[in-house]
Amino acid sequence: MIQSLEGMDLADRLQETSSRLKQRLESIKTEEATKTAMVMPFINHVLGYNVFDPTEVIPEFIADVGTKKGERVDYAVCKDGEPIMLFECKQYGVDLGKEPISQLYRYFSVTQARFGVLTDGAIYRFYSDIDEQNKMDARPFLEINILDVDTIDVGELKRFTKTSFNLDQILDTAKDLKYTREVLRLLAEEWADPSDALVRHFAAQIYDGVKTKAVIEQFTRATKKALHQFVTKRVSDRLKSALTSPDPEEVLETDRPRDEDEPKQTVEAKNGIITTEEEWRAYYAVTAILCSQIDPDRITIRDGKHSCAILLDNNNRKRICRLYFNTAQKRVGLLDEHKTEERFPIEEISDIFNFAEQIKATAQRYQQ
């Protein structure tokens, strides 16, 4: 049963819908089940369009493409008798890659709708024709995960609700949203692995000599280090409270004997705990790995005397990984599905990217 929206704001509706969906996920094994149990409640309960009123929501909307007749898009949301949003749905968990987006692309070009939504019931990607009119963009300008409501920009999603929908206002902000999203993606990539173009840009402004291979390699290292130091300085104040909060597990470690290969600290902080540059770099590597699925603001670092924890929501029960960098052999502690930690040796901080899938899997378990 789809409940009434009376007395509930959008944030409440999102939270309730998300909670209900999480209880049903194991039973959703087909595309039709995805539509019924996930997409219809989103359109009805979150966006506020009556899925039982064919003047508002048309299932199997006919969108003939050229000589192809009988082409149908899963749902068309209408206003004043005209489609304003097209929903192309895939089975929950399916990769929303090349084939699904090509289908939505075809439907978009032959209707009056200015917005196309590609979804697996959990991820909703909103597209428009920002770059070229009547031609759907290759990249979405907005993406939300209904199972992770803490990362949803409620203000932007509200623009698509029945009571707030205004085509001109959405189009005005969609361009900024799209370009901001793309810049953030590029910044994350450059931060993790500076491109040759960025390195040469900095080198050209600093170094007057011939840009030999050795010079470019040196500037690559310098650029990566400078990016890390710049971001570290910017976020250190925000993380200060987390750094000064003792980790309960670290308190238990204070009495353990020091490993033979564990060096003594050469610099003392006020509380005896120092977050090193390498630990910060590792933190940002983890943030880069997870930035596509988790808001970086939710990922925090909490240092201890013998190890450094990277947490979700600053919650010790949501540990993403633990860094053991105070020994000659650096190790990263990762949790398996049974929350058992295994420590893996690394030589370089960049080796953390070799464990990206395990880190993502751990973070994903906390989202369920």
DAHUDA-V81927 format. One line per field, one symbol per residue. phi: phi as a letter, one per 40 degrees, with the letter a starting at -180 (. if undefined). A space follows every 50 residues. Layout:
BEGIN
phi = ???
END
This chain:
BEGIN
phi = .ccccdgbcccccccccccccccbdcccbbcccccccbcccccccccgcc ccbccbbbcfccbdbfccbgcbcdabcbafgbcbabbbbbcdgccccccc ccccdccccbbccbbbbbabgbcbbbbabccadgbcccbccabbbccbcc cccccccdcccdcbdadcccccccccdcccccccccccccccadcccccc cccccbbcccccdccccccccccccccccccdccbdcccdcccccccdcc cccccccccdccccccbbcdbgbbccccccccdcccccccccbbddcccb bbcbcbabcbbcffbccbccabbbbcbcbcbbcbccccgccbcbcbbbdc cdccbdcccccccccccc
END
